[in-house]
Amino acid sequence: MAHPRHELVRARAGSACEYCRIPAAVYAGPFTTEHIIARQHGGSDRDDNLAFSCARCNLHKGPNIAGLDPDTGELTRLFNPRSDRWDDHFVWSGHILAGRSPIGRTSVRVLAMNEPTIRAVRAALLLEGVFPPITSG
């Protein structure tokens, strides 16, 4: 049985990863409630610091809160699902996720959102007509 807090975080996210937007219903991997700002960086266990994340994004994000923008080399914070609008930072090009801002580009890179395995999953979902997901925020 899932923890009630996990269910709250999942419902708030619409049952999709708040980073790569892969829907839980079509992705075989597990999903977790992850700390946007890791505890080791002073992040809390409050709901406003928790995100619904596929295990792949969570694994790549780890405790990172920033990375280097691949276009500029500047240190840039990662996408925060609680304070950033997804559509301001990301855009779909078929099954490829592109960053439309420094935060988006950095997050795509650090979280490896376009690694071959996840691209193949998204390409198959695109062919089935169930991808990309509709985003709203």
PyMOL commands that set and color helices and strands:
alter all, ss='L'
color gray80, all
select helices_A, chain A and resi 4-12+39-41+47-49+55-61+86-89+102-110+116-128
alter helices_A, ss='H'
color red, helices_A
select strands_A, chain A and resi 31-35+50-54+66-68+75-77+90-93+96-99
alter strands_A, ss='S'
color yellow, strands_A
deselect
rebuild
show_as cartoon
